């Protein structure tokens, strides 16, 4: 949310939820209540300032602006290595918001992702061999995801 507000300037909670639906739904599926909860939490942390716009026949509209403290929190999040146990698509969010920091500060994102995928290749190759010989259990990684890992490895090298 901080990255979207930083990128777009100022947004309402409704606009932020719409942005998630339009652009980021693949990586993060957030419902409207979560957006407002997180906005409130970020405001309490001093990362956002709220501008209240009175409206007739509707509740007042709140427009969120990122503060200097919020920009600093965003930059720290982008620069922080997440590791393999993090939410699967957080690395994509960091990369997407990478405009807010120097390129040298986000290079770790791709290096870390490549290292993670490279570490999974031997296991993926073993699972693929079991699938090909029909000895794999149904809960193992599918051949499609294994081939995806191998293609990404090719891109990393």
N, C-alpha and C positions, 0 to 999 in steps of 0.2 A: 504494500500500500504506500509506504514511504517513497519507493521508487517511482510509482505512477504519479503521485502528487508532485514529486520533484521534477519529473519529466514534463508533465502537462501544465504545471504552474499551480493552479488551485482547482480542486474538484469537490463536488458534493458526495455524500455517501452513496447516493443513487448512481452518480456517474462512475464512481469507483467500482461498484458492483457490476455495472454494465461493461466497463473495461475488462474486468475479469472474464465475463461471459464472452466478450468479443475476441479477446486476444490470448488470455492466459488459462482458459479453461482446461486445455490439454495438460498443463503442468499442475495447476491448482484449481480445485473445485471448491469454491467458497460460497456459502449461502449468505443472504443479506444480513441476517442476525450476527454472523461472525464478523462481517465487515464493520458494522456499527460497534460491536464489542471491541474490536481491535482499534478502531478510531478513538474510542473513548479512552482506552488504555494508553495509546500513544499521546493523546492530549494530556493525560495525567503525568506521563513521563517528561512532558515538556518538548516533545518532538513535533507537535502540531499546534497551530493556533487556529481558533475557530472564528469565522465571521458569520454572524447571524443575519439573515435577510428576511425581514417580515413579509409575509404573503397573505393576501386576503383569501378566505375560503379554504386555505390549506395550512398545515403546520409550517412554522418558520423553517426556512431552508438554511442548512449549515454548510458553509464552504470551508474546506480545510486547506491550510497553508503550511508548508513545511518550515520549521525553524532551523536556525544554525545547528542546534543540538540534534535535530532530526536528520539533517544532512550528514552530520558526523556519525550518527548511529547507522545510517544507510551505508556510508563509505566503509565503516568497520565491518558490517555484515558482508559486503561484497568482497572484502579482502580476506575474510576468515575462511580457511580451509574447512570444509564440512565433513570430509571423510565418507567412507562407503556406507555407514549406517544411517546417514542422514536421509531425510525424505527424498525419494528417488529423483525428483525433478528440481530440487532446490538449486543445484548447480546451474541449471538452465536459467533460473531466475537471476542468479548472480551474473551470469553472462549477459542476459537481457538488460540488466541495470548497470552493466559495466561502463556505460558512457559517463557515469558520475565519478570515475576514478581514472588514473593513468593506465594505459595499456599494460605497462609493466606490473601494475598491481593486480591485474586479472589473469595474467598468463598462467598463474598457478591453477586456475579453474580447469583449463584444458589439460595441463600436465597431470593434475590429480585424476581427472576422468580417464585419461589414457592409461595411467598406471593401474587404476581400478579395473579397467577392461582387460588389460594385459594379464593381470593376476587371475582373471576368470577364464582365460583361454584354455589352459590345460583341462580344467574341469568340464568346460563346454565341449571340448573335443572328445573327451571320454564319454560324456552323455550322448553326444551325436553318434558315436560308434555303437553304443548300446541301443539307441533307437534304430539304427540301421540294421542291427542284428536282432531286433525285436525283443531285447532283454531289459529294456528300461521300465521303471515303474511309472505309473500314470502321473504321479505328482512331481516328476522331475521337469526340468526346463525343457520347453519344446524345441524342436529343430529350428523353427522360425526364429526364436529368440537367440539361439546359439549362432545361427548364420548372421544375425544382426550384430552380435558381439564381434564376430570375426570381421565383418565389413568395417565396423568402427575401428577395430584394431588396425586395419589396413590404412585408414585415414590418419590415424595417430602416428604411424611410422613413416 
